[in-house]
Amino acid sequence: MLADPAPDVEILDFNERGTVLAVRPYCHTDHYWQVFFDTNKLIAFTFGEAGYSPPFTIEQKKPDEAGPGAIAGDMLTVRIEP
């Protein structure tokens, strides 16, 4: 990774799953993929150490969408892990 220019870290969006960041470290094209994967690993590690879990989705399905055997009035909650 190059020290100059310094990496860019910007907020791209706030949405229902969390904050979307743009992290742009600069490097020589020969090292692009290694820097890309190392940056993602470092972000995941740093956020994990700080107690931020990866986002997940919770869906609630109506009984007619819950499949066979569902009882009227039952709601099925599905947690989808990343």
Buried (B, 14 or more C-beta within 10 A) or exposed (E): EEEEEEBEEEEEEEEEEEEEEEEEBBBEEEEEEEBEEBBEEEEEEEEEEEEEEEEEEEEEBEEEEBEEEBEEEEEEEEEEEE
